[in-house]
């Protein structure tokens, strides 16, 4: 029975990895189609929409893990209430941000060089994106990982096709991927909502306060993680230029391939945490240990292959190589952070995660500013990497104290490798 469950989990994780692997193709195509300057402009425009999502979702996707595990409401009530809150929040925040982007702080500083029309499109698209985000979350937590991954693949393929077509008609123009992103987000929102149509959504006013109260700490954490993770691009733009942002975006996109491992494992892990809280820490430890092994291997491969960046992305992005190398340790650390956070969310440690996220945000922006002043692009990458390592150390201590499990259990051991060897032999024997 245990072996069967393990294989199922492995297959689910591989399904998530297959879906996320299309992101690698996008990360290669975008720089080649856009060039450094337009790539940076697109990065800044879309990240403004990501800021709207970080504010508008109010931590609800993370809160749903505990709410569904403890059966605090019917699924239809959770869907209707969550979507109502998300849509209202995204609309208000998008309008406020739209008014704010005309201020000198944005127009002449953080978003310098970005066409205002692009910002209007991404802010409008953020309203559709919140629907897709919440609807897919329900699909995931109900165990529909094939649908969850399928929607992700379809969105990415649609985006990629539109970028290639638009890039042929209007090369090196940031408007092309922005329109592609908008259309793909709207399509995803409609498809995900259509899939959940049979669950009879209802808006329950009594749930609004519960979701808002429970989500507040996570909301603070989400904003902090956004500031810490994505704020570096805006800081770079304020101090250097849009082209440098585009180069930094390429280094980040490659380094974040490490997070494809943790994201895939986390996607499959979270539905497993719903039934029994007593097993949550044990499952999290096992998955984190295996994930750490694969993330370290991925980081090693990316480090060795870093000199190929100019060949793959064109020589315009040569400066991304040293930035990529110093980002890798931080991305491994953040992958561990993501996996451990699943258990802490399951047991309601939202306040602790929020405080850690703000620690990360403050350290990240401070270290990146210092790094930019001293080393430029590489300094920004070094600051982000160090901030991830610091935040992960804090979360690791919190997980060990809350679960009673020593941190050494998270270190990969020889039996983990034996597990994959045995799994491979079993698969080969079955096919034979």
URBEL-V946383 format. One record per pair of residues at least 4 apart in sequence whose C-alpha atoms are under 6 Angstrom apart, sorted by sequence separation. I is the first residue (numbers start at 1). J is the second residue. If there is no record, write none. Layout:
BEGIN
I/J + I/J
END
This chain:
BEGIN
17/21 + 26/30 + 30/34 + 31/35 + 34/38 + 35/39 + 52/56 + 53/57 + 64/68 + 67/71 + 77/81 + 78/82 + 82/86 + 83/87 + 85/89 + 86/90 + 90/94 + 93/97 + 94/98 + 103/107 + 104/108 + 105/109 + 106/110 + 107/111 + 108/112 + 119/123 + 131/135 + 132/136 + 140/144 + 145/149 + 146/150 + 162/166 + 163/167 + 166/170 + 167/171 + 177/181 + 190/194 + 208/212 + 209/213 + 211/215 + 215/219 + 218/222 + 225/229 + 226/230 + 227/231 + 232/236 + 236/240 + 237/241 + 252/256 + 259/263 + 260/264 + 262/266 + 263/267 + 265/269 + 284/288 + 287/291 + 288/292 + 299/303 + 302/306 + 309/313 + 310/314 + 320/324 + 337/341 + 341/345 + 345/349 + 360/364 + 363/367 + 364/368 + 367/371 + 368/372 + 371/375 + 372/376 + 375/379 + 392/396 + 399/403 + 400/404 + 425/429 + 34/39 + 67/72 + 101/106 + 102/107 + 106/111 + 107/112 + 139/144 + 140/145 + 237/242 + 310/315 + 344/349 + 400/405 + 400/406 + 273/280 + 310/317 + 372/379 + 140/148 + 310/318 + 371/379 + 372/380 + 371/380 + 166/176 + 233/245 + 368/380 + 163/177 + 306/321 + 368/383 + 367/383 + 162/180 + 364/383 + 364/384 + 159/180 + 159/181 + 303/325 + 364/387 + 363/387 + 159/184 + 360/387 + 57/86 + 94/123 + 155/184 + 299/328 + 56/86 + 360/391 + 56/89 + 56/90 + 90/127 + 258/295 + 295/332 + 327/381 + 334/388 + 323/378 + 330/385 + 337/392 + 129/185 + 132/188 + 326/382 + 333/389 + 125/182 + 132/189 + 135/192 + 128/186 + 131/189 + 135/193 + 323/381 + 327/385 + 330/388 + 330/389 + 333/392 + 251/320 + 247/317 + 41/114 + 49/122 + 247/320 + 251/324 + 255/328 + 262/335 + 266/339 + 45/119 + 49/123 + 46/122 + 259/335 + 49/126 + 293/412 + 80/201 + 289/410 + 79/201 + 80/202 + 81/203 + 289/411 + 76/199 + 80/203 + 81/204 + 289/412 + 76/200 + 77/201 + 110/234 + 76/201 + 77/202 + 285/410 + 76/202 + 77/203 + 110/237 + 110/238 + 109/238 + 19/149 + 141/271 + 42/174 + 218/350 + 225/357 + 16/149 + 217/350 + 221/354 + 224/357 + 228/361 + 19/153 + 33/167 + 217/351 + 220/354 + 224/358 + 227/361 + 38/173 + 38/174 + 218/354 + 221/357 + 228/364 + 35/172 + 217/354 + 224/361 + 34/172 + 60/215 + 59/215 + 58/215 + 59/218 + 59/219 + 58/219 + 54/222 + 54/223 + 40/242 + 40/243 + 37/242 + 40/245 + 69/274 + 37/243 + 40/246 + 36/243 + 39/246 + 37/246 + 36/246 + 36/247 + 17/264 + 16/264 + 13/264 + 13/265 + 13/268 + 12/268 + 66/346 + 32/313
END
